[in-house]
Amino acid sequence: MPQFFLNKRLIVLLVSIILLVALIGISLKERKNLTWPEQFVKDTVGVVERVFQKPANYVAGFFENVGDVKRTYEENKELKANLDKYAELSVKVKDLEKENADLRDIVGKKDSLRNYNPVQATIINRNPDKWYDLIAIDKGAQQGIQKDSAVITSKGLVGKVKSVSQFTSTVELLSSLNRTNRISAVVQGDKRVFGLIEGYDKEKQLLLFTKIPSGVPVEKDQMVVTSGYGGVFPEGLVIGQIVDVTSDEYGLTQTAYVKPAADLNDVDNVMVAKREMPTVDLGK
């Protein structure tokens, strides 16, 4: 009996070996068709790949897009910073170009400043509430600035020094409506016509040239300059050009509207000029 079971086991082992060899041989042979177990396994794997491939690709693409967005944000941030720097530099260049042009014009006027000592100054403050009245400059008593000195640009007269501190000064503009803000002026022409610059029309942005005698010919486009008779301003500083002339209601005097030669709304660099008054030695 034990011998029978031993033979049976041997037979099973041999059959198993034979089947294994046969299966190996079959698998190694080139076949046109797969067996149904192979087809099942392959189809199952394919379905699983299709099910999980799209979400996996989506997740991978999402993180890749997040990385792209982050890189784009950093690039845009850097470009924006560079653009801001470029805009800032452009503004500075324009300001420097304007300042350079103003200074060149002022330097070009030095030949006509024979009768007074010029001091270049820069506007440091202009109160919007007193836009037409006052400006502050960065020069004062330490730089030789004195009260009532004329203040000009390369185009013409701007105003006069109203008050002086050690390092800054306040300038009263031609357009100031202060009743004491008067300038002795003269119309250039074949016949000199004297009057006063007093008052300013804010709507028209024109100076008022008053006290012109009735009947004295004053015409449009004539130039108005300082007369030098006020004892403060040198003679011949350009004030502006006449654009219109009217008579008073009684016909006794005329008033001319004068367009300022200097742009009173856009003043950056100016020249302060103190008139050189002649002196007399009383000891002789």
C-alpha positions as CSV (number, residue, x, y, z in Angstrom):
1,M,0.0,0.0,0.0
2,P,2.7,2.6,0.8
3,Q,4.4,1.6,-2.4
4,F,1.2,2.5,-4.4
5,F,1.0,6.0,-2.9
6,L,4.7,6.5,-3.6
7,N,4.2,5.5,-7.3
8,K,1.1,7.8,-7.5
9,R,3.0,10.8,-6.2
10,L,5.8,10.1,-8.7
11,I,3.3,9.9,-11.5
12,V,1.7,13.2,-10.5
13,L,5.1,14.9,-10.3
14,L,6.1,13.6,-13.7
15,V,2.7,14.7,-15.2
16,S,3.2,18.2,-13.6
17,I,6.6,18.5,-15.1
18,I,5.4,17.5,-18.5
19,L,2.5,20.0,-18.3
20,L,4.9,22.7,-17.2
21,V,7.3,22.0,-20.0
22,A,4.4,22.0,-22.4
23,L,3.1,25.3,-21.2
24,I,6.5,26.8,-21.5
25,G,6.8,25.6,-25.0
26,I,3.4,26.9,-25.9
27,S,4.2,30.3,-24.4
28,L,7.5,30.5,-26.3
29,K,5.8,29.7,-29.6
30,E,4.6,32.6,-31.8
31,R,0.9,32.7,-31.7
32,K,-1.6,34.6,-33.6
33,N,-4.2,34.6,-30.8
34,L,-3.8,35.0,-27.0
35,T,-5.4,32.6,-24.6
36,W,-8.4,33.8,-22.7
37,P,-6.5,34.2,-19.4
38,E,-3.9,36.3,-21.2
39,Q,-6.6,38.3,-22.9
40,F,-8.4,38.9,-19.6
41,V,-5.3,40.0,-17.8
42,K,-4.2,42.3,-20.6
43,D,-7.7,43.8,-21.0
44,T,-7.9,44.4,-17.3
45,V,-4.6,46.1,-17.2
46,G,-5.6,48.3,-20.2
47,V,-8.9,49.4,-18.5
48,V,-7.1,50.2,-15.3
49,E,-4.5,52.2,-17.2
50,R,-7.2,54.2,-19.0
51,V,-9.2,54.8,-15.8
52,F,-6.2,56.1,-13.9
53,Q,-4.1,57.7,-16.7
54,K,-6.4,60.7,-17.3
55,P,-6.6,61.7,-13.6
56,A,-2.9,61.2,-13.2
57,N,-2.2,63.2,-16.3
58,Y,-4.6,65.9,-15.1
59,V,-3.0,66.1,-11.7
60,A,0.5,66.2,-13.2
61,G,-0.6,68.9,-15.7
62,F,-2.3,70.9,-12.9
63,F,1.0,71.0,-10.9
64,E,2.9,71.8,-14.0
65,N,0.5,74.6,-14.8
66,V,0.8,75.9,-11.2
67,G,4.6,75.9,-11.7
68,D,4.2,77.8,-15.0
69,V,1.8,80.3,-13.4
70,K,4.3,80.9,-10.6
71,R,7.1,81.4,-13.0
72,T,5.0,83.8,-15.1
73,Y,4.0,85.7,-12.0
74,E,7.7,86.1,-11.0
75,E,8.6,87.2,-14.5
76,N,5.8,89.7,-14.6
77,K,6.7,91.0,-11.2
78,E,10.3,91.5,-12.4
79,L,9.2,93.1,-15.6
80,K,6.8,95.4,-13.8
81,A,9.6,96.5,-11.4
82,N,11.9,97.2,-14.4
83,L,9.0,99.1,-16.1
84,D,8.5,101.2,-13.0
85,K,12.2,102.0,-12.9
86,Y,12.1,102.9,-16.6
87,A,9.1,105.2,-16.0
88,E,10.9,106.8,-13.0
89,L,14.1,107.3,-15.0
90,S,12.1,108.8,-17.9
91,V,10.5,111.3,-15.6
92,K,13.9,112.2,-14.1
93,V,15.4,112.6,-17.5
94,K,12.6,114.9,-18.6
95,D,13.0,117.0,-15.4
96,L,16.8,117.2,-15.9
97,E,16.3,118.1,-19.6
98,K,13.9,120.9,-18.6
99,E,16.1,122.1,-15.8
100,N,19.1,122.1,-18.1
101,A,17.2,124.1,-20.7
102,D,16.1,126.6,-18.1
103,L,19.6,127.0,-16.8
104,R,21.0,127.4,-20.3
105,D,18.5,130.1,-21.1
106,I,19.3,131.9,-17.8
107,V,23.0,131.7,-18.5
108,G,22.3,133.1,-22.0
109,K,20.7,136.1,-20.3
110,K,23.8,137.0,-18.3
111,D,25.0,139.4,-20.9
112,S,21.8,141.5,-20.3
113,L,22.3,141.5,-16.5
114,R,25.0,144.1,-16.5
115,N,23.2,146.4,-14.1
116,Y,22.6,143.8,-11.3
117,N,24.1,140.8,-9.7
118,P,22.4,137.5,-10.7
119,V,21.8,134.6,-8.2
120,Q,20.4,131.4,-9.6
121,A,17.7,129.9,-7.4
122,T,15.2,127.0,-7.5
123,I,11.6,126.9,-6.5
124,I,11.1,124.8,-3.3
125,N,7.5,125.5,-2.4
126,R,4.3,126.7,-3.9
127,N,1.1,126.6,-1.9
128,P,-1.9,125.7,-4.1
129,D,-4.1,128.1,-2.0
130,K,-1.7,131.0,-2.9
131,W,-0.8,129.7,-6.4
132,Y,-1.0,133.1,-8.0
133,D,0.6,135.0,-5.1
134,L,3.7,133.5,-3.6
135,I,6.5,131.0,-4.2
136,A,9.5,130.0,-2.1
137,I,13.1,129.7,-3.4
138,D,16.2,128.0,-2.0
139,K,18.3,131.1,-1.6
140,G,18.4,133.7,1.2
141,A,20.4,136.3,3.0
142,Q,23.4,134.0,3.2
143,Q,23.5,134.0,-0.6
144,G,23.1,137.8,-0.9
145,I,19.4,137.9,-1.6
146,Q,17.7,141.1,-0.5
147,K,14.1,142.3,-0.2
148,D,12.5,143.8,-3.3
149,S,15.1,142.2,-5.6
150,A,13.7,141.4,-9.1
151,V,13.0,137.7,-9.9
152,I,13.2,136.6,-13.5
153,T,13.3,133.6,-15.8
154,S,15.0,133.4,-19.2
155,K,11.6,134.6,-20.7
156,G,11.0,137.6,-18.4
157,L,10.0,139.0,-15.1
158,V,8.3,136.7,-12.5
159,G,8.0,138.9,-9.5
160,K,10.0,140.4,-6.6
161,V,11.4,139.1,-3.3
162,K,8.9,139.8,-0.6
163,S,10.8,138.5,2.5
164,V,14.2,137.0,3.2
165,S,15.4,134.5,5.8
166,Q,18.9,133.1,6.1
167,F,18.6,130.3,3.5
168,T,15.3,130.8,1.8
169,S,13.2,133.6,0.4
170,T,9.5,134.3,-0.4
171,V,8.8,135.7,-3.9
172,E,5.6,137.7,-4.7
173,L,4.5,137.0,-8.2
174,L,3.3,139.5,-10.8
175,S,-0.1,137.9,-10.6
176,S,-0.5,138.6,-6.9
177,L,-3.6,140.7,-6.1
178,N,-1.9,142.4,-3.2
179,R,-2.7,146.1,-3.5
180,T,0.9,147.0,-2.8
181,N,2.1,144.8,-5.7
182,R,2.8,147.5,-8.2
183,I,5.6,147.7,-10.8
184,S,6.5,150.8,-12.8
185,A,6.4,149.8,-16.5
186,V,6.8,151.3,-19.9
187,V,5.5,150.4,-23.4
188,Q,8.2,150.0,-25.9
189,G,7.6,151.9,-29.1
190,D,8.3,155.2,-31.0
191,K,6.9,157.0,-28.0
192,R,7.5,155.6,-24.5
193,V,4.2,155.2,-22.6
194,F,4.4,154.8,-18.8
195,G,2.0,153.1,-16.5
196,L,1.7,150.6,-13.7
197,I,1.4,146.8,-13.6
198,E,-1.1,146.2,-10.9
199,G,-3.7,143.5,-10.8
200,Y,-4.2,140.2,-12.6
201,D,-7.2,138.7,-14.4
202,K,-7.2,135.0,-13.3
203,E,-9.8,134.0,-15.9
204,K,-7.8,135.5,-18.8
205,Q,-4.5,135.0,-17.1
206,L,-3.4,138.5,-18.1
207,L,-1.7,141.3,-16.2
208,L,-3.4,144.7,-15.9
209,F,-1.3,147.6,-17.2
210,T,-3.1,150.7,-15.8
211,K,-2.8,154.5,-15.6
212,I,-2.2,154.9,-19.3
213,P,-3.3,158.4,-20.3
214,S,-6.3,158.6,-22.6
215,G,-5.5,159.4,-26.2
216,V,-2.0,158.0,-25.9
217,P,-1.6,155.4,-28.7
218,V,-1.1,151.9,-27.2
219,E,-1.4,149.0,-29.6
220,K,-1.7,145.2,-29.5
221,D,1.5,143.2,-29.6
222,Q,3.6,146.0,-28.1
223,M,6.1,144.9,-25.5
224,V,5.9,146.1,-21.9
225,V,9.1,146.3,-19.8
226,T,10.2,147.7,-16.5
227,S,10.9,151.4,-16.5
228,G,13.5,151.4,-13.8
229,Y,11.8,154.5,-12.2
230,G,10.5,152.5,-9.3
231,G,13.9,152.5,-7.7
232,V,13.7,148.7,-7.2
233,F,13.9,146.9,-10.6
234,P,16.5,147.5,-13.3
235,E,15.3,149.1,-16.5
236,G,14.3,146.9,-19.4
237,L,13.2,143.7,-17.8
238,V,10.6,142.1,-20.1
239,I,7.2,141.9,-18.5
240,G,5.0,140.8,-21.4
241,Q,3.1,141.7,-24.5
242,I,-0.1,143.7,-24.9
243,V,-3.1,141.6,-26.2
244,D,-5.9,144.2,-25.7
245,V,-6.6,147.8,-24.7
246,T,-9.7,149.2,-23.1
247,S,-10.7,152.7,-21.8
248,D,-12.3,153.4,-18.4
249,E,-16.0,154.4,-18.2
250,Y,-15.1,158.1,-18.0
251,G,-12.5,158.0,-20.9
252,L,-9.8,159.4,-18.7
253,T,-7.3,156.5,-18.7
254,Q,-6.7,153.3,-20.6
255,T,-6.0,149.8,-19.3
256,A,-4.0,147.3,-21.3
257,Y,-4.1,143.5,-20.9
258,V,-0.6,142.1,-20.9
259,K,0.3,138.4,-21.5
260,P,3.2,137.6,-19.2
261,A,6.4,136.7,-21.0
262,A,7.2,134.2,-18.3
263,D,4.9,131.3,-17.7
264,L,3.7,132.1,-14.2
265,N,2.1,128.6,-13.8
266,D,5.2,126.7,-14.6
267,V,8.2,128.2,-12.7
268,D,11.1,125.9,-11.6
269,N,14.4,127.8,-11.9
270,V,14.7,131.6,-11.6
271,M,17.3,134.3,-11.3
272,V,17.3,136.8,-8.5
273,A,18.7,140.1,-9.5
274,K,19.6,142.9,-7.1
275,R,19.9,146.3,-8.8
276,E,23.3,147.9,-8.6
277,M,22.5,151.4,-7.4
278,P,25.1,154.1,-8.0
279,T,26.6,155.6,-4.8
280,V,27.8,159.2,-4.2
281,D,30.7,160.0,-1.9
282,L,29.4,162.9,0.2
283,G,32.9,163.5,1.5
284,K,34.1,165.0,-1.7
